[in-house]
Amino acid sequence: MSRELPNTREQFRPADHPTEHFLLTTVVGSYPKPKWLNRAKELAEEDSREFDDGDLEEAMDDAARLITEEHVRAGLDAIVDGEMRRNEMVEYFAHRIEGYEFNGPVKVWGHNYFDKPSVADEVEYAEPWLVDEFDFTSGVTDRPVKVPITGPYTLASWSFNEHYDSEEELAYELAGLVNEEIEALVAAGARYIQIDEPALATTPDDHAIVGECLEHIADGVPEDVRLGLHVCYGDYSRIYPEILDMPVHEYDLELANGDYEQLDVFKSPTFDKDLALGVVDVHTTEVETVEEIRENIVKGFEIVPPEQLTVSPDCGVKLLPRGVAYQKMENMVTAAREVEAELDAGEITVGYAGE
């Protein structure tokens, strides 16, 4: 049996929300960076150093403010700054964790390289990772801010382990550090935190390790703090229903990319947590129409009732053209608001698997 957790979603309903039904709209995390921000990073790395670290910090502040406001303009209920300060989901955190070191980029596919870190010593929590980012974003908008954090299993799996006896041991140590970071974020006011574990989709047999890591992460977290788990596309039948035992409120799943072929996986046993359903495909530049997204949202009601459905893109949208990413978000929010109105009017028959 899965663990029952308190309902945390109502705190994200806008005070002036026009409908009785509420579909929480958000994004997974990443967003296309303005081209001038990439240029600013290049300038900061030049030997002449005419563009210094202070200039780069100002440029990242400007980008974070711009993208946060873009998310607000699209109408999202829970906002992210698009991860404007982050270069890569493992590398960014490894630079902030004692015990990691870097030995140069590793080729991962095509002409793409990843500065894969090594764990050369005991990992330690030396400084907050995301508190400044959260504080800044919260100062830009009065909407709730969601904080995505790369999970300990992915931090371990996508690094060279040169110190611990096993990758599993490393993951558990990192889980303790993530717990410390969440404590700092909660103290700063964060109430919506998402753990990103894309590596789980590529090695689903390790779901028990991820579950144990989440037990460490969730230890001591207040009941009003919403914890989510994002898992990228994979064979979900290999991790369901086991994931229901994990101590999170919400599972964010990439289903649009697979044309919802795996929807039936989650119908038995009953999906008794919240479902963040990917309703736009981040792997195509084609912008889904509002009607197409409405149809995708309604598919979610085959798994959960409306009060358990969150609406989001499949994954981070950082590889899309910025205009395309924005239009997908805007259409997604419009579709969600239309579905809410139809639910209020009784025009949608909800036949989820738990009935």
HELIX and SHEET records of a PDB file:
HELIX    1   1 ARG A    9  PHE A   12  5                                   4    
HELIX    2   2 LYS A   35  GLU A   45  1                                  11    
HELIX    3   3 ASP A   53  ALA A   74  1                                  22    
HELIX    4   4 GLU A   91  ALA A   94  1                                   4    
HELIX    5   5 VAL A  131  VAL A  140  1                                  10    
HELIX    6   6 PRO A  152  SER A  157  1                                   6    
HELIX    7   7 GLU A  167  ALA A  188  1                                  22    
HELIX    8   8 ALA A  199  THR A  202  1                                   4    
HELIX    9   9 PRO A  204  ASP A  206  5                                   3    
HELIX   10  10 HIS A  207  ALA A  218  1                                  12    
HELIX   11  11 TYR A  236  ARG A  238  5                                   3    
HELIX   12  12 GLU A  242  ASP A  245  5                                   4    
HELIX   13  13 LEU A  263  PHE A  266  5                                   4    
HELIX   14  14 VAL A  290  GLY A  300  1                                  11    
HELIX   15  15 PRO A  306  GLN A  308  5                                   3    
HELIX   16  16 ARG A  322  ASP A  344  1                                  23    
SHEET    1   A 7 LEU A  24  THR A  25  0                                        
SHEET    2   A 7 LEU A 309  SER A 312  1                                        
SHEET    3   A 7 ASP A 274  GLY A 278  1                                        
SHEET    4   A 7 GLU A 250  LEU A 253  1                                        
SHEET    5   A 7 ARG A 226  VAL A 231  1                                        
SHEET    6   A 7 TYR A 192  ASP A 196  1                                        
SHEET    7   A 7 VAL A 147  THR A 150  1                                        
SHEET    1   B 3 ILE A  97  PHE A 102  0                                        
SHEET    2   B 3 PRO A 117  TYR A 125 -1                                        
SHEET    3   B 3 PHE A 160  ASN A 161  1                                        
SHEET    1   C 2 VAL A 106  TRP A 109  0                                        
SHEET    2   C 2 ASN A 112  PHE A 114 -1                                        
END                                                                             
